[in-house]
C-alpha cells in the first residue's frame, strides 16, 4: 500500500486519494496570487502536527512574512520553530545567520537543507522550496538539470517535497523548462478575472501511483482557515486566453529569445 502524506487541505487530499505519496517531488505551479504559498504553509503545518521533520525554504518572502501569513490563516509556525520542530531557511534577506542563504545557488540550497534535516533529527521529512524558479531565473535552460539534481539528493533524505514553480501572468508558462518533467506530481493553480473579480482554481495535472482527479476545481482562501476547495468549475480555455494580438507578440518575442540562446 502506498503511504500518503496529507497536504493539510482536505479538499486537495480528496483529489489525491488521500494525499501525496511519501518521498515524492511535487511541482506546485501557477501564476502569482493563485494560492501556491498557502498550500505550502498548509503542507508544513500538517507535517508539524503529524510529527514530521519540516523545512521551509523561502526565496520571495522573508521568514517573518511566512510566519505572519500562516498566523493569518490560523496556523502557528513560530512555536514549532522555537521548539526545533521546524526550520525556515530565508533565501531572500541575505541575513548573517545560520539558516539564511547568501546566494540562490542549488548546491548551497542542498547543503543547508541537509544540515537542517540533521538538526531536526531522523524521521519522515517534509520540504517546501518556495520557489524553485528563483534558482534559475538567470539561466532557465538549466531548469530540468537542476531540478533532477535536487530531486535525486532529497530522495536519499526521506523528504517529501513541494517545489513551487512560478508562472508568468502574461503567458501562464513557467520560467524555465523542466521541473514538470522531473516531478512525480504536478498541482496546477490557475487564476482568471471574471466580472471584475479574481477567481482561483486548482487542477491535479499529474501524480504518479495515484488515481487522481482530472477535473479543475474552484478554490477560496479564507482568513483563519486557509485554502478551501469548492465544487468542480465550469470554465473553458477561452477564460484563460489572451487577446490574439498579445499572444502573437509574446510568441514572437519568445521565439527570438530561444534563437539567441541557440
C-alpha positions as CSV (number, residue, x, y, z in Angstrom):
1,X,0.0,0.0,0.0
2,X,1.2,3.5,-0.9
3,X,1.9,5.7,2.2
4,X,0.5,9.1,1.6
5,X,1.1,12.4,3.3
6,X,-1.8,14.8,3.8
7,X,-1.4,18.2,2.1
8,X,-3.2,19.8,5.0
9,X,-6.1,20.7,2.7
10,X,-8.9,18.2,3.0
11,X,-10.3,19.1,-0.5
12,X,-7.0,18.5,-2.2
13,X,-6.4,15.3,-0.3
14,X,-9.7,14.0,-1.7
15,X,-8.5,14.8,-5.3
16,X,-5.3,12.7,-4.5
17,X,-6.7,9.5,-3.0
18,X,-5.8,10.8,0.5
19,X,-2.5,12.7,-0.2
20,X,0.9,12.8,-1.8
21,X,2.9,9.5,-1.8
22,X,5.8,9.6,0.6
23,X,9.1,10.6,-0.9
24,X,7.6,12.3,-4.0
25,X,9.0,15.5,-5.5
26,X,5.9,17.5,-6.5
27,X,5.8,20.7,-8.6
28,X,3.3,23.3,-7.4
29,X,2.8,25.6,-10.3
30,X,0.9,28.7,-11.2
31,X,0.8,32.5,-11.7
32,X,1.3,34.9,-8.7
33,X,-1.6,35.1,-6.4
34,X,-3.1,31.7,-7.1
35,X,-2.5,30.0,-3.7
36,X,0.8,28.2,-4.1
37,X,2.3,29.6,-0.9
38,X,-0.9,29.0,1.0
39,X,-0.8,25.3,0.1
40,X,2.8,25.1,1.1
41,X,2.1,26.5,4.5
42,X,-0.8,24.0,4.9
43,X,1.6,21.2,4.0
44,X,4.2,22.2,6.5
45,X,1.7,22.9,9.3
46,X,0.2,19.4,8.8
47,X,3.6,17.9,8.9
48,X,4.3,19.6,12.2
49,X,1.0,18.2,13.5
50,X,2.0,14.7,12.4
51,X,5.5,14.8,13.9
52,X,7.4,15.1,10.6
53,X,10.7,16.9,10.3
54,X,9.8,20.1,8.5
55,X,11.9,22.5,6.4
56,X,10.6,25.6,4.5
57,X,12.8,27.5,2.1
58,X,11.5,30.9,1.2
59,X,13.1,32.9,-1.7
60,X,10.4,35.6,-2.3
61,X,9.2,36.4,1.2
62,X,11.1,36.9,4.4
63,X,10.9,34.3,7.2
64,X,8.8,36.6,9.3
65,X,6.4,37.2,6.4
66,X,5.8,33.4,6.1
67,X,5.1,33.2,9.9
68,X,2.8,36.1,9.8
69,X,0.9,34.8,6.8
70,X,0.5,31.4,8.5
71,X,-0.9,33.1,11.6
72,X,-3.5,34.9,9.5
73,X,-4.6,31.5,8.2
74,X,-4.9,30.2,11.7
75,X,-1.6,28.2,11.8
76,X,1.2,28.8,14.3
77,X,4.7,28.3,12.9
78,X,6.5,30.4,15.5
79,X,6.2,27.9,18.3
80,X,7.4,24.8,16.4
81,X,10.4,26.9,15.2
82,X,11.2,27.7,18.9
83,X,10.8,24.0,19.7
84,X,13.2,22.9,16.9
85,X,10.4,21.1,15.0
86,X,10.6,23.5,12.0
87,X,13.4,25.3,10.3
88,X,12.6,28.1,7.9
89,X,15.5,28.9,5.6
90,X,15.5,32.5,4.5
91,X,16.9,32.9,1.0
92,X,15.6,36.4,0.4
93,X,17.0,38.7,3.1
94,X,20.7,37.6,3.0
95,X,21.0,37.8,6.8
96,X,24.2,36.8,8.5
97,X,22.8,33.9,10.4
98,X,22.8,30.1,10.3
99,X,19.6,29.5,8.5
100,X,19.9,32.1,5.7
101,X,21.2,31.6,2.2
102,X,23.6,34.2,0.9
103,X,23.1,33.3,-2.8
104,X,20.5,31.5,-4.9
105,X,22.8,28.5,-5.6
106,X,21.4,25.0,-5.8
107,X,24.5,23.4,-4.1
108,X,24.2,25.8,-1.2
109,X,20.5,25.1,-1.0
110,X,21.0,21.3,-0.8
111,X,23.8,21.7,1.8
112,X,21.6,23.8,4.0
113,X,18.5,21.6,3.7
114,X,20.6,18.5,4.6
115,X,22.1,20.4,7.6
116,X,18.5,21.3,8.7
117,X,17.4,17.7,8.5
118,X,20.4,16.6,10.6
119,X,19.5,19.3,13.1
120,X,15.9,18.2,13.3
121,X,16.8,14.5,13.5
122,X,15.9,11.2,12.0
123,X,12.4,10.5,10.6
124,X,9.9,11.3,7.9
125,X,10.5,14.7,6.5
126,X,8.7,17.4,4.5
127,X,10.3,20.2,2.5
128,X,8.9,23.2,0.7
129,X,11.0,25.3,-1.7
130,X,9.1,28.5,-2.5
131,X,10.1,29.0,-5.1
132,X,12.5,26.8,-7.2
133,X,12.1,29.2,-10.1
134,X,14.3,31.7,-8.2
135,X,17.3,29.4,-8.6
136,X,17.3,29.5,-12.4
137,X,15.8,32.9,-13.4
138,X,19.1,33.9,-15.0
139,X,19.6,30.6,-16.7
140,X,16.2,29.0,-17.4
141,X,17.6,26.3,-19.8
142,X,19.2,24.7,-16.7
143,X,15.8,24.1,-15.0
144,X,15.5,20.4,-15.8
145,X,19.1,19.5,-14.9
146,X,18.9,21.5,-11.6
147,X,15.5,20.0,-10.7
148,X,16.8,16.5,-11.3
149,X,19.8,17.1,-9.1
150,X,17.6,18.4,-6.3
151,X,15.1,15.5,-6.6
152,X,17.9,12.9,-6.6
153,X,19.6,14.3,-3.5
154,X,16.4,14.9,-1.5
155,X,15.1,11.4,-2.1
156,X,18.1,10.0,-0.1
157,X,17.0,12.0,3.0
158,X,13.4,10.9,3.1
159,X,11.9,14.2,2.0
160,X,8.5,14.6,0.5
161,X,8.9,17.9,-1.3
162,X,6.7,20.7,-2.7
163,X,8.7,22.6,-5.2
164,X,6.9,25.8,-6.2
165,X,7.3,26.9,-9.8
166,X,6.3,30.4,-10.7
167,X,4.4,31.0,-14.0
168,X,4.2,34.3,-15.8
169,X,0.8,36.2,-15.7
170,X,1.1,37.1,-19.4
171,X,1.7,33.6,-20.8
172,X,0.7,31.2,-18.0
173,X,4.0,29.5,-18.7
174,X,6.9,28.5,-16.4
175,X,10.1,30.5,-16.0
176,X,12.2,27.5,-17.2
177,X,11.5,24.2,-19.0
178,X,12.0,21.1,-16.9
179,X,10.7,20.9,-13.4
180,X,7.3,19.5,-14.5
181,X,9.1,16.7,-16.5
182,X,11.2,15.8,-13.5
183,X,8.4,16.0,-10.9
184,X,6.5,13.0,-9.6
185,X,3.4,15.1,-9.5
186,X,2.1,18.5,-10.6
187,X,-0.5,20.5,-8.7
188,X,-1.5,23.4,-11.0
189,X,-3.1,26.6,-9.8
190,X,-4.9,28.9,-12.2
191,X,-6.4,32.4,-11.9
192,X,-8.8,34.5,-14.0
193,X,-10.6,37.8,-13.6
194,X,-14.3,37.3,-14.3
195,X,-16.7,40.2,-14.0
196,X,-14.0,42.2,-12.2
197,X,-13.4,39.5,-9.5
198,X,-10.3,37.4,-9.1
199,X,-11.2,33.7,-9.2
200,X,-8.8,30.9,-8.4
201,X,-8.7,27.2,-9.4
202,X,-6.7,24.1,-8.8
203,X,-6.1,21.0,-11.1
204,X,-4.1,17.9,-10.4
205,X,-2.2,17.6,-13.7
206,X,-0.1,14.6,-12.7
207,X,0.5,12.4,-9.6
208,X,2.2,9.0,-10.1
209,X,0.9,6.0,-8.2
210,X,-2.4,7.8,-7.8
211,X,-5.9,7.6,-9.3
212,X,-6.2,11.4,-9.0
213,X,-9.0,13.7,-10.1
214,X,-8.6,15.2,-13.6
215,X,-11.3,17.9,-13.0
216,X,-10.5,21.5,-12.3
217,X,-12.0,22.8,-9.1
218,X,-12.6,26.3,-7.7
219,X,-10.7,27.3,-4.6
220,X,-11.2,30.0,-2.0
221,X,-8.7,31.4,0.6
222,X,-10.5,32.2,3.9
223,X,-8.9,34.1,6.9
224,X,-8.2,31.8,9.9
225,X,-9.0,28.8,7.8
226,X,-6.8,28.9,4.7
227,X,-7.4,27.2,1.4
228,X,-10.8,25.6,0.7
229,X,-11.6,23.5,-2.4
230,X,-15.0,24.2,-3.8
231,X,-17.1,22.3,-6.5
232,X,-15.8,21.4,-10.0
233,X,-15.6,24.6,-12.1
234,X,-17.3,25.2,-15.4
235,X,-14.7,27.1,-17.4
236,X,-13.2,26.9,-20.9
237,X,-9.8,27.5,-22.4
238,X,-11.1,30.9,-23.6
239,X,-11.4,32.0,-19.9
240,X,-7.6,31.9,-19.7
241,X,-6.8,33.1,-23.2
242,X,-5.0,36.4,-24.0
243,X,-6.2,38.6,-26.9
244,X,-4.8,37.1,-30.2
245,X,-2.6,40.2,-30.9
246,X,-1.0,39.9,-27.5
247,X,-0.4,36.2,-27.9
248,X,1.3,36.8,-31.3
249,X,3.7,39.4,-29.8
250,X,4.6,37.1,-26.9
251,X,5.2,34.1,-29.1
252,X,7.4,36.2,-31.5
253,X,9.5,37.5,-28.6
254,X,9.8,34.0,-27.1
255,X,11.0,32.6,-30.5
256,X,13.6,35.4,-30.8
257,X,14.9,34.7,-27.3
258,X,15.2,31.0,-28.0
259,X,17.1,31.7,-31.2
260,X,19.5,33.9,-29.2
261,X,20.1,31.1,-26.7
262,X,21.0,28.7,-29.5
